[in-house]
Amino acid sequence: MAKVKITQVKSKNGATKRQRANLETLGIRRMHHSVELELTPSIAGKIEKVRHLVTVEEI
């Protein structure tokens, strides 16, 4: 599977509880924090819900 690097670029202040939970389950803790994950269908769905808060680049 493909790996992706996910970086939070916008603040989660003002985000809904569900969006905050998605960031937490992705492993993102703070601004400019990056994680590398395998791109599975569940991860892709979580990324899509917080697309406006993160940048995604393929590795």
N, CA, C and O atoms as a GROMACS GRO file, in nm:
protein
  236
    1MET      N    1   0.083  -0.118   0.000
    1MET     CA    2   0.000   0.000   0.000
    1MET      C    3   0.088   0.125   0.000
    1MET      O    4   0.206   0.120   0.037
    2ALA      N    5   0.030   0.234  -0.041
    2ALA     CA    6   0.102   0.362  -0.046
    2ALA      C    7   0.111   0.422   0.094
    2ALA      O    8   0.022   0.404   0.177
    3LYS      N    9   0.219   0.494   0.117
    3LYS     CA   10   0.234   0.566   0.243
    3LYS      C   11   0.209   0.714   0.216
    3LYS      O   12   0.242   0.765   0.109
    4VAL      N   13   0.151   0.780   0.314
    4VAL     CA   14   0.127   0.923   0.303
    4VAL      C   15   0.180   0.994   0.426
    4VAL      O   16   0.184   0.937   0.536
    5LYS      N   17   0.221   1.118   0.407
    5LYS     CA   18   0.266   1.203   0.517
    5LYS      C   19   0.158   1.307   0.538
    5LYS      O   20   0.124   1.382   0.446
    6ILE      N   21   0.102   1.312   0.660
    6ILE     CA   22  -0.007   1.403   0.692
    6ILE      C   23   0.046   1.506   0.791
    6ILE      O   24   0.103   1.470   0.894
    7THR      N   25   0.027   1.634   0.760
    7THR     CA   26   0.075   1.743   0.844
    7THR      C   27  -0.040   1.838   0.874
    7THR      O   28  -0.111   1.880   0.782
    8GLN      N   29  -0.059   1.872   1.001
    8GLN     CA   30  -0.162   1.969   1.037
    8GLN      C   31  -0.111   2.109   1.008
    8GLN      O   32  -0.005   2.148   1.056
    9VAL      N   33  -0.187   2.186   0.929
    9VAL     CA   34  -0.145   2.321   0.892
    9VAL      C   35  -0.241   2.428   0.941
    9VAL      O   36  -0.206   2.546   0.939
   10LYS      N   37  -0.360   2.391   0.986
   10LYS     CA   38  -0.455   2.486   1.041
   10LYS      C   39  -0.495   2.440   1.180
   10LYS      O   40  -0.493   2.321   1.210
   11SER      N   41  -0.530   2.536   1.264
   11SER     CA   42  -0.565   2.508   1.402
   11SER      C   43  -0.696   2.430   1.411
   11SER      O   44  -0.786   2.444   1.328
   12LYS      N   45  -0.704   2.346   1.514
   12LYS     CA   46  -0.828   2.272   1.536
   12LYS      C   47  -0.927   2.350   1.621
   12LYS      O   48  -1.036   2.301   1.650
   13ASN      N   49  -0.891   2.473   1.660
   13ASN     CA   50  -0.987   2.561   1.729
   13ASN      C   51  -1.102   2.589   1.635
   13ASN      O   52  -1.081   2.628   1.520
   14GLY      N   53  -1.222   2.569   1.682
   14GLY     CA   54  -1.340   2.589   1.598
   14GLY      C   55  -1.382   2.465   1.523
   14GLY      O   56  -1.487   2.464   1.459
   15ALA      N   57  -1.302   2.360   1.528
   15ALA     CA   58  -1.339   2.235   1.461
   15ALA      C   59  -1.443   2.161   1.546
   15ALA      O   60  -1.453   2.183   1.667
   16THR      N   61  -1.518   2.075   1.482
   16THR     CA   62  -1.619   1.999   1.554
   16THR      C   63  -1.552   1.888   1.636
   16THR      O   64  -1.434   1.858   1.616
   17LYS      N   65  -1.627   1.829   1.727
   17LYS     CA   66  -1.575   1.719   1.808
   17LYS      C   67  -1.531   1.602   1.720
   17LYS      O   68  -1.430   1.538   1.747
   18ARG      N   69  -1.607   1.575   1.616
   18ARG     CA   70  -1.575   1.465   1.525
   18ARG      C   71  -1.443   1.492   1.451
   18ARG      O   72  -1.362   1.402   1.434
   19GLN      N   73  -1.422   1.617   1.408
   19GLN     CA   74  -1.298   1.651   1.339
   19GLN      C   75  -1.179   1.640   1.434
   19GLN      O   76  -1.073   1.591   1.394
   20ARG      N   77  -1.195   1.686   1.558
   20ARG     CA   78  -1.088   1.673   1.658
   20ARG      C   79  -1.057   1.526   1.684
   20ARG      O   80  -0.940   1.488   1.696
   21ALA      N   81  -1.160   1.444   1.691
   21ALA     CA   82  -1.141   1.301   1.715
   21ALA      C   83  -1.068   1.237   1.597
   21ALA      O   84  -0.983   1.150   1.617
   22ASN      N   85  -1.100   1.278   1.475
   22ASN     CA   86  -1.030   1.225   1.358
   22ASN      C   87  -0.883   1.262   1.360
   22ASN      O   88  -0.798   1.178   1.328
   23LEU      N   89  -0.850   1.385   1.397
   23LEU     CA   90  -0.710   1.424   1.408
   23LEU      C   91  -0.639   1.339   1.513
   23LEU      O   92  -0.525   1.296   1.494
   24GLU      N   93  -0.707   1.315   1.624
   24GLU     CA   94  -0.649   1.235   1.732
   24GLU      C   95  -0.625   1.091   1.688
   24GLU      O   96  -0.520   1.034   1.720
   25THR      N   97  -0.719   1.032   1.617
   25THR     CA   98  -0.702   0.893   1.573
   25THR      C   99  -0.597   0.881   1.463
   25THR      O  100  -0.538   0.774   1.445
   26LEU      N  101  -0.574   0.990   1.390
   26LEU     CA  102  -0.466   0.989   1.291
   26LEU      C  103  -0.330   1.002   1.358
   26LEU      O  104  -0.227   0.974   1.296
   27GLY      N  105  -0.328   1.045   1.484
   27GLY     CA  106  -0.203   1.058   1.557
   27GLY      C  107  -0.145   1.197   1.554
   27GLY      O  108  -0.030   1.217   1.593
   28ILE      N  109  -0.223   1.294   1.507
   28ILE     CA  110  -0.175   1.432   1.498
   28ILE      C  111  -0.207   1.503   1.630
   28ILE      O  112  -0.322   1.504   1.673
   29ARG      N  113  -0.104   1.562   1.692
   29ARG     CA  114  -0.121   1.620   1.825
   29ARG      C  115  -0.125   1.772   1.827
   29ARG      O  116  -0.193   1.831   1.911
   30ARG      N  117  -0.054   1.837   1.734
   30ARG     CA  118  -0.042   1.982   1.741
   30ARG      C  119  -0.015   2.036   1.600
   30ARG      O  120   0.003   1.960   1.504
   31MET      N  121  -0.011   2.168   1.590
   31MET     CA  122   0.018   2.234   1.462
   31MET      C  123   0.156   2.192   1.412
   31MET      O  124   0.250   2.178   1.490
   32HIS      N  125   0.167   2.173   1.283
   32HIS     CA  126   0.291   2.138   1.213
   32HIS      C  127   0.346   2.002   1.257
   32HIS      O  128   0.464   1.973   1.233
   33HIS      N  129   0.263   1.920   1.319
   33HIS     CA  130   0.302   1.784   1.356
   33HIS      C  131   0.270   1.694   1.237
   33HIS      O  132   0.162   1.704   1.178
   34SER      N  133   0.363   1.608   1.202
   34SER     CA  134   0.346   1.519   1.087
   34SER      C  135   0.348   1.373   1.131
   34SER      O  136   0.416   1.336   1.226
   35VAL      N  137   0.271   1.291   1.060
   35VAL     CA  138   0.272   1.147   1.080
   35VAL      C  139   0.277   1.080   0.944
   35VAL      O  140   0.227   1.134   0.845
   36GLU      N  141   0.337   0.963   0.939
   36GLU     CA  142   0.342   0.883   0.817
   36GLU      C  143   0.258   0.758   0.840
   36GLU      O  144   0.284   0.682   0.934
   37LEU      N  145   0.160   0.737   0.754
   37LEU     CA  146   0.068   0.624   0.770
   37LEU      C  147   0.049   0.554   0.637
   37LEU      O  148   0.068   0.612   0.530
   38GLU      N  149   0.012   0.425   0.645
   38GLU     CA  150  -0.029   0.350   0.526
   38GLU      C  151  -0.167   0.401   0.484
   38GLU      O  152  -0.254   0.422   0.569
   39LEU      N  153  -0.187   0.419   0.356
   39LEU     CA  154  -0.314   0.471   0.306
   39LEU      C  155  -0.413   0.356   0.288
   39LEU      O  156  -0.414   0.288   0.186
   40THR      N  157  -0.495   0.335   0.390
   40THR     CA  158  -0.601   0.236   0.386
   40THR      C  159  -0.733   0.310   0.364
   40THR      O  160  -0.738   0.432   0.379
   41PRO      N  161  -0.839   0.240   0.331
   41PRO     CA  162  -0.968   0.307   0.312
   41PRO      C  163  -1.016   0.382   0.438
   41PRO      O  164  -1.076   0.489   0.426
   42SER      N  165  -0.991   0.328   0.555
   42SER     CA  166  -1.035   0.397   0.677
   42SER      C  167  -0.953   0.523   0.702
   42SER      O  168  -1.008   0.626   0.743
   43ILE      N  169  -0.824   0.517   0.677
   43ILE     CA  170  -0.738   0.635   0.693
   43ILE      C  171  -0.776   0.741   0.590
   43ILE      O  172  -0.780   0.860   0.621
   44ALA      N  173  -0.804   0.698   0.467
   44ALA     CA  174  -0.844   0.793   0.362
   44ALA      C  175  -0.974   0.865   0.400
   44ALA      O  176  -0.988   0.984   0.373
   45GLY      N  177  -1.067   0.795   0.461
   45GLY     CA  178  -1.192   0.857   0.504
   45GLY      C  179  -1.170   0.960   0.614
   45GLY      O  180  -1.233   1.066   0.614
   46LYS      N  181  -1.081   0.928   0.707
   46LYS     CA  182  -1.050   1.022   0.816
   46LYS      C  183  -0.981   1.146   0.761
   46LYS      O  184  -1.010   1.258   0.805
   47ILE      N  185  -0.891   1.126   0.667
   47ILE     CA  186  -0.822   1.240   0.605
   47ILE      C  187  -0.923   1.330   0.534
   47ILE      O  188  -0.913   1.452   0.542
   48GLU      N  189  -1.018   1.270   0.465
   48GLU     CA  190  -1.118   1.347   0.390
   48GLU      C  191  -1.202   1.435   0.483
   48GLU      O  192  -1.240   1.545   0.443
   49LYS      N  193  -1.230   1.389   0.604
   49LYS     CA  194  -1.310   1.466   0.699
   49LYS      C  195  -1.236   1.588   0.754
   49LYS      O  196  -1.300   1.684   0.797
   50VAL      N  197  -1.102   1.584   0.754
   50VAL     CA  198  -1.025   1.696   0.806
   50VAL      C  199  -0.935   1.756   0.698
   50VAL      O  200  -0.831   1.815   0.729
   51ARG      N  201  -0.973   1.740   0.572
   51ARG     CA  202  -0.892   1.784   0.458
   51ARG      C  203  -0.857   1.933   0.467
   51ARG      O  204  -0.749   1.974   0.424
   52HIS      N  205  -0.946   2.015   0.524
   52HIS     CA  206  -0.923   2.159   0.533
   52HIS      C  207  -0.823   2.196   0.644
   52HIS      O  208  -0.780   2.311   0.651
   53LEU      N  209  -0.787   2.100   0.729
   53LEU     CA  210  -0.694   2.127   0.839
   53LEU      C  211  -0.554   2.070   0.814
   53LEU      O  212  -0.460   2.106   0.884
   54VAL      N  213  -0.540   1.982   0.717
   54VAL     CA  214  -0.414   1.911   0.696
   54VAL      C  215  -0.368   1.921   0.550
   54VAL      O  216  -0.445   1.952   0.460
   55THR      N  217  -0.239   1.892   0.532
   55THR     CA  218  -0.187   1.868   0.397
   55THR      C  219  -0.144   1.724   0.390
   55THR      O  220  -0.097   1.667   0.489
   56VAL      N  221  -0.159   1.664   0.273
   56VAL     CA  222  -0.125   1.524   0.254
   56VAL      C  223  -0.031   1.513   0.136
   56VAL      O  224  -0.058   1.567   0.029
   57GLU      N  225   0.081   1.444   0.156
   57GLU     CA  226   0.172   1.419   0.046
   57GLU      C  227   0.208   1.272   0.043
   57GLU      O  228   0.229   1.209   0.147
   58GLU      N  229   0.215   1.219  -0.076
   58GLU     CA  230   0.248   1.078  -0.094
   58GLU      C  231   0.397   1.057  -0.081
   58GLU      O  232   0.477   1.138  -0.130
   59ILE      N  233   0.435   0.948  -0.016
   59ILE     CA  234   0.578   0.918   0.003
   59ILE      C  235   0.618   0.809  -0.095
   59ILE      O  236   0.734   0.767  -0.096
   0.00000   0.00000   0.00000
